Amino acid sequence: MEILWVLIALVMLGFVVVPFVRRGRGTITQVPAGHPDAADPANYGFAREEELDIRMPGPDQDLLDVLDLVQRTQDYRAAQQLLAGTDAESERRWQRVQAFAGAASLELQQRPGGVGEAPGGQWLRVWRTELPKDAGGAAVHAEFLVQQAWRTAAPGSDEFRIIMEEAKAACGEAALLAPGDPVPYIVELSVARGLGYSQQEFEQLWLKILDRAPAHMGAHLAALHYWCEKWHGSRQQAYAFAEAAAARAPQGSLLAAMPLFAVFEHLPEVNLVSGFYRSETVTKAVHGALHAVHSARPDDPMAAHVRHLLVFFLVRGERWAEAMDQLIHIDGHVGALPWTLSPDPAAEFAVFRALAVAGYEANGGNPATLPH
């Protein structure tokens, strides 16, 4: 099947590429952004590249409607009401807090304000001013500060530390307003990574989350970053954390997919081993993730995160039919790893989708044989 990759490259690029792929945290550097798909995605009911939604990993129409309303009117009340009606321990609440914070942060980046001009994200400031005791607003504000730190300052700089210290204080305020809500502590996981909490301090924070939401997938993904080799742990510690989470995963939990995320976080920048993506370590992690999505509730909002990463590994492992099976569940949304690491997530996703389609068709597949 190695020749298939070369043939695909010939069709997509018009010249021969070397038979290994150089990657930079998920990017295929030989393929330019904006390339035409290897096959018309409409044949499979897939969205065209320009139609892909980069904001979210999967559908949440209530959130999208509220985001559009808040950004259009600059009135926070719809956001406040949506969060107030979202279960505190749910994965969806965490995703919605992230989305509102991200929207405010991007608005501020696009409209920093100046003489006679109000800065973007003003609705979040008004929300905190008018409803200082609202737990949802407090959590969004804490996450907003975290995103601002990562977006606007260099880790380790004085500016970064100042913003992160402010975020840490905001997490504490949010936790006091909703003692049973794990979200303020999940937000603090990123603070812990940025400020370099000791492992003992991090474990104490982690126990607070386990007391409130022991099977929270979003929390486990946030914690995994801390234990990675590039931050405050090691490959062995990250694998151990992920494997322990998978081992204690209750029936129907997506925690069984955690080892796949640990593998992804420690991929080599340049892979010259043709069979790496079919190695025992990768195969075992992929099988665990496949089992997790097959066992999860159909409406689990974190399933899309797992399916997106599965597409990456299944395509690299030349498991075309299985990759296509994941694509029919997630196509249309690309706001997840690994695509979000690219400057153009939609184009990056479209590359892998094109490879999956080409591989599927080269092995006798067609739209009629793809189960929906």
Stockholm file with secondary structure:
# STOCKHOLM 1.0

chainA/1-372         MEILWVLIALVMLGFVVVPFVRRGRGTITQVPAGHPDAADPANYGFAREEELDIRMPGPDQDLLDVLDLVQRTQDYRAAQQLLAGTDAESERRWQRVQAFAGAASLELQQRPGGVGEAPGGQWLRVWRTELPKDAGGAAVHAEFLVQQAWRTAAPGSDEFRIIMEEAKAACGEAALLAPGDPVPYIVELSVARGLGYSQQEFEQLWLKILDRAPAHMGAHLAALHYWCEKWHGSRQQAYAFAEAAAARAPQGSLLAAMPLFAVFEHLPEVNLVSGFYRSETVTKAVHGALHAVHSARPDDPMAAHVRHLLVFFLVRGERWAEAMDQLIHIDGHVGALPWTLSPDPAAEFAVFRALAVAGYEANGGNPATLPH
#=GR chainA/1-372 SS CHHHHHHHHHHHHSSCCCSSCBBSSSCBTTSCTTCCCSSCGGGGTCCCGGGCBCSCSSCCHHHHHHHHHHHHHCCTHHHHHHHHTSCTTSHHHHHHHHHHHHHHHHHHHHCCCBTTBCCTTHHHHHHHHHCTTCHHHHHHHHHHHHHHHHHHSCTTSHHHHHHHHHHHHHHHHHHHHCTTCSHHHHHHHHHHHHHTCCHHHHHHHHHHHHHHCTTCHHHHHHHHHHHSTTTTSCHHHHHHHHHHHHHTCCTTCGGGGHHHHHHHHTCCSBCCCTTGGGSHHHHHHHHHHHHHHHHSCTTCTTHHHHHHHHHHHHHHTTCHHHHHHHHHHHTTBCCSTTGGGSSSHHHHHHHHHHHHHHHHHHTTCCGGGSCC
#=GC SS_cons         CHHHHHHHHHHHHSSCCCSSCBBSSSCBTTSCTTCCCSSCGGGGTCCCGGGCBCSCSSCCHHHHHHHHHHHHHCCTHHHHHHHHTSCTTSHHHHHHHHHHHHHHHHHHHHCCCBTTBCCTTHHHHHHHHHCTTCHHHHHHHHHHHHHHHHHHSCTTSHHHHHHHHHHHHHHHHHHHHCTTCSHHHHHHHHHHHHHTCCHHHHHHHHHHHHHHCTTCHHHHHHHHHHHSTTTTSCHHHHHHHHHHHHHTCCTTCGGGGHHHHHHHHTCCSBCCCTTGGGSHHHHHHHHHHHHHHHHSCTTCTTHHHHHHHHHHHHHHTTCHHHHHHHHHHHTTBCCSTTGGGSSSHHHHHHHHHHHHHHHHHHTTCCGGGSCC
//
